[in-house]
Amino acid sequence: THTQILFNKNLNKTVVFTGSQIPFAEVYNDARRNLIASIIFSSNQDFCEVCLFFNDSLLRGNRSVKQNAFGLDAFGSPNFPPLATLGVNTVTRKDIALPPPTAPFRVFTSFETGIVTVKLIPKFDDEPLYTMVKHSEKLKAVIFEMYGTGNAPGCKKGLMDVLECCRDRGILAVVATQCSKGSVIMGKYSVGKALEGMGCVSAVDMTAEATAVKVAYLMKKVGTMEEIKGLLGVNLRGELSDVGRYETGIFQSKKRGLGRVSPKALV
């Protein structure tokens, strides 16, 4: 779904992905209900985007993550509210829907594949990563999943050497958070400020999947590294929040949907 969302432009209908935790073949299952609800939502035009329905919630596809391997609430959207919720009554949040398109539908199929995601862990040996960054001819971007709001061990010289090598070789370094909720705020701690000074760019509150797909998309669609860095923090398909939300504690007003930021004719 993340690929479909970011590579489809000007989608003018509701597309719903679904599935089940318990298959149709079982007497008790969640497959039938999920399928019926998905057909109902996809038959109206309330949301011009790719969605995911599970359990009782219609989620924005590029905001959703698998959160439960055994429960019926298999998917969640930790940083964005459901587009709709089923109960005795259906609650639909049209105020946070993406605006209807005004141009023809387009599909992009070319994207960069030389991207890796690295999750920082205690006692992480940086040498293999440094070797890859230093010598790989195909590597174009590294997404670093760091602690909290984008923090990292400040005294870990090996990691800084990796980041310097990325900068020197023109490899995009993206800082993401390991937390399911919240955002990268690189200016919050001294290490984050240092990372920003070395050319690292924030993934804000995008999911790991959305971050990787967006980087892959921009690297093929946009010309220069500076343009890529600039657009990574711009809301293209509703995949990220305004970082000010996390600084003020306010999600958004009804007058300003997250999908309405649009300095992006190129993408």
N, C-alpha and C positions, 0 to 999 in steps of 0.2 A: 504493500500500500504506500509506503514512503516513496518508492520510485514512481508510482503512478501519480502521486500528488504533485511532486516537484517537476515532473517531466510533461505534465499536461498543463496547457495554458488556455485560459478562457473556457473552462468547462462550464456548460450551461445546464447541467442536470445533476441530480443527486445519484451518486454511485455508492453502493453500500457493500462492503465486504462483511462476511460473517462466517461462522463455523459452529462447532459445539465441543464441549468437553466429554459428553456422553453420546455415542453414535445413535443414529436413527434405529438401528437394529434392536436396541435395548427398549424394553417396555417403558421404563422411566428414562427420559432423556431431555436435554435442553435444545436439541437440534430443531425440532418442529417449531417451537416458540421463536427461536432466533431467526429462522427462515421466514416465518410469517411476518414478524415485525420488520425485517429487512425489506421485504416486498412492499409493505405499507409505506415505509419511509422513502423508498426509491421511486414510488409512484407519484410523489408530489415534488414540487419545485422550491421547497423552502430553503434548501441548502445546495448551492452550486459548487459542490466539492466532493472529494472522495472521503467516505466515512467508514466507520467500523461499528457494527452493533453486536453487543454481547450482554447477556443477562437482562438488564433493564435499561441500558444506556446506549445512546447513539453518540459516538465519539468522533472528533476530528481525527482523521486517519494519521496525519503526520504528528499528532500529539500523543498517540496511544502507544502503550508498551505492554508486553506480556508481564503480568504481575502475580499470577497464581497458576500453578501447575495442576492443582486438584479442585479448586473451587469453581463455581459457575461464573463468578466474576473474574474471568480469566484475564481480561484486559482492563487497564485503567488509563486515566489521563491526569497525571499528578499535577501538571502546571496549567491546565486549562479545563474549564467546566464542561460537562456534557452538553452537546447541542440539543439533546432531547432526553427525557427520562420517562419511562413507562411506569404506570401504577394504576390506581383506579381512574385517574385522569392522566393525560399525556401533557407533560410540561415541555414546551418548545421554546428555545432561546434564540429567537430570530434576531435579537439585538447583537448577538456575537457572530452572526453568519457572515461569510464572505460576500462582498457585493456582486450582483449579477454581472457577467462579462458584457463588454460592448464591442468586442472584436471577434473574428472567427476563431474557432477551436483549432489548437495546434498541438502536435505531439513531438517531443524531442527524444531521439533515440541514441544520441552519441554522448558518452560520459567517460570521465577519466577513471582508470582502474588501478593506477599506481598509488593507492592510498592505504595506510595501515592505521589501526587504533591501538594505543598502548595505555594500559591501566596501571597507574603507579601503585606499588605495594611496598610494605616495609622490607628493607634489605634487598631492594631491587638492584641487580647488577646491570649497570648502564653499558658495559663494554659491547655486548652483542648488538644493542640498539645503535651505538655509535658506529660500529662496523657497517651496519646496514645503511645508515644515513650517509656515511662517508663514501661508500663504494657502489651503492646501487644506482644503476643508470635509469631504472624505471620508476623509482620512487619520486612522487610529486608532492605528497602531503602526508603529514603525521598528525593525528588527533590524539592529544594527551589528555586522558581522563585523570584529573587531579583532585585534590581533597577540597571539600567544602566549596567556597566561592572562587576556587581557582588557585589554591595554595599548594605549595610544594616544599620539600626540605630545602631550606635556604643555604645550608652548608654543603649540599651535595654537589661537588664540583663536576662529577661525571655527567649529571643531567644538564648542567649549564653548558658543558662542552657539546653535548648533543644538540642543544638549541642553537648554539653559536654555529655549529656545522650546518644546521638547517638553513640558517640565515645566509651563510656564506655561499651555499650551493643553490639558493633560490628555491628551497623546499618550504612549502607552506606549513607553519606550525600553528595548530589550533588548540586552544585550551578549553576543555569541557569539564563538567563536574561529575563526580561519581555518584552524587546524591540524586535520588529520584525526584525530589522536590527542591525547588530553589534555582538559583542562577549563578553563573560566573560573574563576579564583580572584581575585575582585576586590580582596581585601585584600592581595595579594602585593606590589603596587607602589603608589607614592603616587598615580599617575594613576588606577588602579583604585579606590582609596579615594575619590578625588574624584568619580568617576563614580557610585559607590554613594551618596555624599552628595547627589548631584543627582537621586536617585530612579531611577537605572538599575537594572535587575534582571538577574541572571545567567541564561544559558541552560544553565549547567553543561556537560555534555558531549553534549548532544543534537546530532543532525545538523541541517544547515540546513533540510532539509525537515520534519523532526519539529518543530523550533522554530516554523516558520511555521504549521504546521497546529495545533499546540497553542495558540498565541496566538489564532488564528482561532476555535478551539473555545471557549476560555475566555471570550473577549470576548462571545460570544453566550450562554454558559451561566451565567456568574457575574455577580453584580450590580455590585460596586464595584471600583475600580481596585486598592485594597489587597488585596482577595480574589484578584484576578487575579495580582498580584505574588506573593502568598503561595503560590498553587497552581502557579505556573510552575516553582517549584523542588521540587515534590512529585512523586514517581514515581507516575503514574496508570496507565500501561499498560506499564511496563517500559522506558520511553523514555530514562531518565537514571539515572546512578549517584549514590550518596551522595558528595558532594564530599570527604568525609573519606578516601575511597579514594585520592585523589590526594595528600593530605597525609601519609598513612601508608605509601603504596605497596602496600597490601593490597587485593586485589580484593573478596573477600567470603568468608564462611564458608559451609559447606553448610547451616547452620541459618538463614541469613538470605538469602533470595532477594531480588533487587531489586524484584520485583513485589509484595512483601508489606507495603509501607508503605501504610497505608490510612486517613488522616484525611479521607476524601473521599466522603462519602455523596452530596454534591451532584453529583459528576461521574462 
